[in-house]
Amino acid sequence: MQESAPEPQNFSNAVPERPGDSAARYAGLLLIATAVVTLLMVAARVMADADQPTLVESLPAIAESRISYGLSGIARLVSGVTLLAGAWLLLATWIIRQRRATPMVPWLFMASGIFTAVSGLGAAVLAVVATNSADPGAFTEITAFLRWFTGKLGFTAAGLALLVAARYQWMAGGALRFISPLSVIIGAAMLLIWIDALTYLHRFSGVAFVLWLAAIGFMLFTGRVERLFIARFGSAAVEEPE
């Protein structure tokens, strides 16, 4: 009995319409969550209106708006945790495992998440201990300094992450190539947070960073980032080496 010839296989759809890396999708969701919680943090902090030139001036304002300031601290803590978790998942994506992009970006985001969470915890503690006293005490001063310092460290680490990511975004092409120069501009602006004379710039760079997180998070969740890297390196890029 003559065997029938095997039907030709169609490899035109070898690359899925929506790549199935769950780590990338969950990382995208967490980056979007970070952006949303950060917006809530900013809203609560604006309502508190407790940012004064000196600690002695800030503490009475914090004491008068404990709930708003405390909520802003909790939101910052949560945003740090979600950024940390999202960066951890980014390390597990095939894009990082296959060295199509550097692991330095998620590691920097993890550092940013840790510092941001500590800063948020410090703000929440200040909301509890703040008084109208002219002598804040050593504990309050140390807590305020840690909130300020770790907050700047977190913002700096995130800015460095954007600068590093820009190269690989350009290499991937597509929409990421359009975002790449924006990553350089936003990342560089974020590093200026240490210059007191440019404090006003922090508002714009902060908003831009939130939009960046939301955009990259959405692209990760929908598989757009993976598709761009597959188009750049080929479908074999998603296969693990034996």
N, C-alpha and C positions, 0 to 999 in steps of 0.2 A: 504493500500500500504506500503510495507516494505521499510524503509529508508536504503539507502546504508551507510555502515560504513565510517566514515571520514578517509581520507587518512592520513597516518602517516606523521608527519612533520619532516623535515630534519633540525637538528640544527647544522650540521657540519660546516655550513658557517655563524654561528651566529656572529662571529667576522669578520668585514669587512676586505678585503684585504688592504684597505687604509682608516684608520679611518677618520671620517668626522669632526673633530674639526677644524673649520676654524680659530679659534684664534691661534692654534698651527702652522698651515700652514703660516699664515700671520706673526706670530712672527719669524718663520724660515726665511722667505723672508727678513725681516728687519735685522736679524742678518747677513745674507749674504750681504745685502746692507752695513751694518756697516763695514764688513771686506773689501769690495771693496773700499769704500770711504776712509777707513784708509790707504789702499795702495796708493791711489791717494794723500793723505795728506803727506805720507812719501816721495813719489817721488817729490812733489813740495818743500818740506822742504830741501831735498838733493840738488835740483837745486838751491835753495836760498843760501845754504852754509853760513848761518848767525849765526850758533851756536858757539859763542866765549866764552872764559873763563869769561869775565866780560860784564856788560851791556854797558859800554862805548865803548867797542870793538865791541859789537854785533850791536849796533844801526847804525853805518855807513854801515855795511854789509847788514842790513835790508833795509836801504835807497837805496842802490844800486840795490836791487832785490825786490822792493816793490810788484811787480805782483806775483812772485813765492811765496814769504813769505805770502802775503795776501791770495793767493789761498790755501796755506797750512792751514792757520787759518780758512778759510771758510769751507774747507773740514773737519777739526777737529770739527767745530761747527755742521756740518751736521751729522757727525758720532755720535756725542753725542745725537743729536735729534733722529736719527734712533735707537740707542741703548735704549734710554728712551722709545720710542714707542714700540719697540719689547719686552722690559721687562714688560711694562704695559699689553700687550696682553698675555704674559706668565701667568700673574696673573689670567687671565680669562680662562685658560685651565682647563679641568677636572682633570688633574694630580695635579694641585695646589689646586683647589676647594675641591677635595676629600682628600686632605692632604696626597697624595701618595708621594709628595715631599714638601719640605718646601718653603713657600713664601719668606723666607729670601733671596733666590737667586735672584729672579726678583727685590726685593726691593734694594738689593745691586747694581744690574745692573742699576736700575733707578738712584740711587745716582751717580754712575759712569758716566752715560749719562749726568746728569746735570752738574757735575764738568767739564767733557770733553767739553761740549758746551760752558761753561763760559771761559774755557782756550782757545778754538778756537776763541771766540769773542775777547779776549784779544790780541791774535796774529794778528787778522785782524786790530784791532785798532792800534797796534804798527806799522804795515805796513804803516799806514796813517801818524802817527805823528813822526816817526823816522827821525832824522836829524844827521848831522855829528858833531853836537855841543858836546864839552867836558862836558857840563852841561846839562844832559837830562831833568831836571825839575821834580818837584814832581809828576805831573800827569803821566808822562812816567814811572817813577820809580814804582809808585803804580800799573800801568797797567802791567808792566813787572813782578812784584812780583805776582800779581793775576794769570797771565798766567802760571807762573812756579808752584805756590802752588796748584792751582786747577787742573792743569794737573797731578801732583803727587797724589793728592787725588783721582782723577778719576781712575788712574791706580791701586791705592791701593784697592779701593772699588771693582774693577773688579777682582783683585787677590783674595780677600776674597770670592767673589762669587764663584770662581772656587774651592776654598778649601771646601766651604760648599756643593757645588754641587757634589763633588767627592763621598761622602758617598751614596747619592741616585743613582748616576750612577752605583756604585758597586752593590747596592741592585737590580737594574733593570735587571742587567745581560746583556748578549749578547755583542754587540759592545760597549755599554756604560760601561761595566765592563772593557773592554780593555782601554777605554779612561780615566777611573777613576784615575789610578795612574799618568797618564800624567797631569790630572787636578791638582793634588796635587803638582807635580813638577813645573808646569808652574805658578800656583797660588803663591807658596812659592817664586819663583824667582821674581815674579812681586812685592812682598813686599819689595824687596831689593833696590827698586828705590830710597829710601831715603839715601842710603849709597853712598857717592860721589865716593869712591874708586872702586865701582862696577858698575859705569855708563856704561861701555862697555857691561855688562850683559843685560842691558835694551834692546839693539838691538835684542838679541836672544829671550828674553822673549816676546818682542813686536811682533816679527814675529810669535812665537809659539802661542800667544794669537789670532792673526788674523786667523791662520789656525784652531784653536779651534773654533772660532766663525763660520767660514765657514763650518766646519764639523758638528757641532751641529745644525746650521741653516739648512743645507741640510737634516739632519735626521729628524728635526721637520717638514720641508716642505713636505717630502715624507711620513710622518706618521710612520717612523721607531721608533721614541721615544715612540709614543703611543702604537705601537704593543708590544714593549718590556715591557711596564708597564702593558698592558692587559695580556700578558703571565705570568707576575709575580703575578698579583692580581686577574685575571679572568675577563671575559667580563662584569660582574656585576659592575666592578669598574667605568665604564663610566656612570652609571645611577645616576642621581641626587637623593638625599634623599628627601622623601616627607615631 
